[in-house]
Amino acid sequence: MRTVKSAFGVMGVLVPIFYCGSLLYYFLDLSGSMQDAEKDGLGPTLIGLGAVSLLFSIPFIMKVVRILSRPRSPGSGGDAPPRDDGFDADAAIARYMARRSAEAAPNSPAVPPRTEGGGPARGFGRKIR
């Protein structure tokens, strides 16, 4: 799924680059050369289209670099042996759950405390106990 998303992302970035590049080619071909384009008054247009194309190429380059430098998945065929640093995630979760249940049991009262008036507490916000 990531490959398809990456491919569409790269194609989406290429559209404005090709559009500006085709306009640059059209105006340059219409004039014949850069000197003729400057005589016709298209010099600033060609420079602007070139600059915009360069600006649009920055996200394209970043996406390509990001795709190529993506870390490989764990099962991609590496020869690295599995790491054994002595940490057991299942044991850590079991200790956490045991500690949590031991702390919650004495702190939870069987009957909720009542206010002295017998009715609901008056006031704005939290109940007064």
C-alpha positions in Angstrom: 0.0 0.0 0.0 2.9 2.4 0.8 4.4 1.7 -2.6 1.2 2.8 -4.4 0.8 5.8 -2.2 4.4 6.8 -2.8 4.0 6.3 -6.6 0.9 8.5 -6.7 2.6 11.1 -4.5 5.6 11.3 -6.9 3.2 11.5 -9.9 1.3 14.3 -8.2 4.4 16.3 -7.7 5.5 15.7 -11.3 2.4 17.2 -12.8 3.2 20.9 -12.1 6.9 20.3 -13.1 5.8 19.0 -16.5 3.2 21.7 -16.9 5.7 24.5 -16.3 8.3 22.7 -18.4 6.0 22.3 -21.3 5.1 26.0 -21.2 8.8 26.9 -21.0 9.4 24.7 -24.1 6.4 26.1 -25.9 7.5 29.7 -25.4 11.1 29.0 -26.3 10.1 27.0 -29.4 7.7 29.8 -30.4 10.5 32.4 -30.3 13.2 30.2 -31.7 16.0 31.1 -29.3 16.5 32.8 -26.0 17.7 36.0 -27.7 14.6 36.1 -29.9 12.4 35.5 -26.8 14.1 38.5 -25.1 13.4 40.6 -28.2 9.7 39.5 -28.1 9.4 40.4 -24.4 9.2 36.7 -23.2 12.5 36.8 -21.3 10.9 37.4 -17.9 8.2 34.8 -18.6 10.8 32.2 -19.4 12.9 33.0 -16.4 9.8 32.9 -14.2 8.7 29.6 -15.6 12.2 28.2 -15.0 12.2 29.4 -11.4 8.7 28.0 -10.7 9.8 24.6 -12.2 12.8 24.6 -9.9 10.6 25.4 -6.9 8.2 22.6 -7.8 11.1 20.2 -8.2 12.2 20.6 -4.6 9.2 18.5 -3.2 9.9 15.9 -6.0 13.5 15.5 -4.9 12.5 15.3 -1.3 9.9 12.5 -2.0 12.4 10.5 -4.1 15.0 10.8 -1.4 12.5 9.8 1.3 11.4 6.8 -0.7 15.0 5.6 -1.4 16.2 6.2 2.2 13.2 4.4 3.9 14.4 1.8 6.3 13.9 -1.7 5.2 11.3 -3.9 6.8 12.5 -6.5 9.4 11.8 -9.4 7.1 13.5 -8.0 4.0 16.3 -10.5 3.9 19.0 -9.0 6.3 21.6 -11.3 7.7 21.6 -9.6 11.1 21.1 -12.0 14.0 18.2 -11.3 16.3 19.1 -8.9 19.2 19.1 -10.4 22.7 19.4 -7.6 25.2 17.6 -9.4 28.0 14.4 -7.4 27.8 11.2 -9.4 27.9 8.2 -7.3 26.9 5.6 -9.9 28.1 7.2 -10.0 31.6 7.2 -6.2 31.8 3.5 -6.0 30.9 2.7 -8.7 33.4 4.6 -6.8 36.2 2.8 -3.6 35.3 -0.6 -5.2 35.3 0.1 -6.9 38.7 1.3 -3.6 40.2 -1.7 -1.7 38.8 -4.2 -4.2 40.2 -2.5 -4.2 43.6 -2.6 -0.4 43.8 -6.2 -0.1 42.7 -7.7 -2.6 45.2 -7.0 -0.8 48.5 -7.7 2.7 47.1 -11.2 1.9 45.7 -13.9 2.3 48.4 -16.8 0.0 48.4 -19.4 2.7 49.0 -19.0 6.2 47.5 -18.8 9.0 50.1 -22.0 11.0 50.6 -22.3 14.7 51.3 -23.4 15.8 54.7 -26.7 17.3 53.5 -27.8 14.0 52.1 -28.6 15.5 48.7 -26.5 16.5 45.8 -23.8 19.1 46.5 -24.6 22.6 45.4 -22.1 24.6 43.5 -20.7 25.2 40.1 -18.3 22.5 38.7 -17.2 19.6 40.9 -19.2 18.2 43.7 -18.1 19.2 47.2 -17.5 16.2 49.4 
